[in-house]
Amino acid sequence: MTQISTPPVRFIGCDVGKAVVTVFDSLTGQTRDIPNRKPDLVRLARALDVGCLVVCEATGGYEAKLLAAMLAAGVPAHRADARKVKAFIRSFGTLGKSDAIDAQALAHYGAERHPALARWVQPDPVREELQALVLTRVDLVRLRQAHRNRLAAPGAEAVATVLRAVVREVDKQVRALEARIAACLRQHPALNRDLAVLRDMRGIGEVTAAALLALMPELGALSGREAASLAGVAPHPHESGQRSGYRKTRGGRPEVKRTLFMAALVASQGKGTLAEVYRSLIARGKKPIVALTALMRKLVVIANAKLRDARAAEAAQVS
């Protein structure tokens, strides 16, 4: 996403459903429903101009046609974080919930927050494919582990044959996905370069590197604090007056956090700077989970810096 350069003067809130998009126009104050179909969304986009800002929420992909129509028409759009919009609505004491209320709230959210909202841009198709492959692999690995756990549980003898067959088939599909992920990375020069940079770090193998590139495409274009916060490993203060509470990590992207946890486990073992940091924290009385979280934070900050430096060096060579 890129920052909006021209301040909008008209705000269009779109509550996106599977079949219908509820649209609120701040200029007319009117709300209407249109089918969530490409021709109808294209007509909506053509009726707007660059002085508008269209705001919608992420709704599991149902917003894709709306965003594509706006992008094709050159109309600025922002895909909002649903949690932020929900908190925004609650801040006004609004207790009701309807598509019309949500559409109006999205337009209001855009009007108040537009200087800080980023304009939607077309994602790289290869990166979208990589993300789909990685997330599907994550789901299958969880499914495989669930069936292995059931197979090992008491009373599983009656269904053991079925469970083993499922595990074998899932194993086969996971290997196929890993081959497709590797091919996807090799075919994309920028991703292949980033993969090599991440693989050079202790604790980060090919699966972890692919997951980070797929689930955190912003990596390399952030500050260290932004990277830690986006990954959900930044400690947040819990203070009031003279009280200084225990800092906790919260928010961020869950799958990135899980990926970093496994990488931190590997990095904490054996030799290397990160292993020394881990042992030092444990020696100072830190709980293992606190020490591992510190390694997770260091891993994502270092990964972000390495990717940033590698891209800068490549750009310098080209120029």
Secondary structure, DSSP 8 states (H G I E B T S, - for coil): -EE--S--SEEEEEEE-SSEEEEEETTTTEEEEEESSHHHHHHHHHT--TTEEEEEE--TTTTHHHHHHHHHHT--EEEE-HHHHHHHHHTTT-----HHHHHHHHHHHHHHHGGG-EE-----HHHHHHHHHHHHHHHHHHHHHHHHHHHHSTT-GGGHHHHHHHHHHHHHHHHHHHHHHHHHHHH-HHHHHHHHHHHTSTT--HHHHHHHHHH-TTTTSS-HHHHHHHHT--EE--EETTEE---EE--S-HHHHHHHHHHHHHHTSSSSHHHHHHHHHHHTT--HHHHHHHHHHHHHHHHHHHHHHHHHHHHHHH-
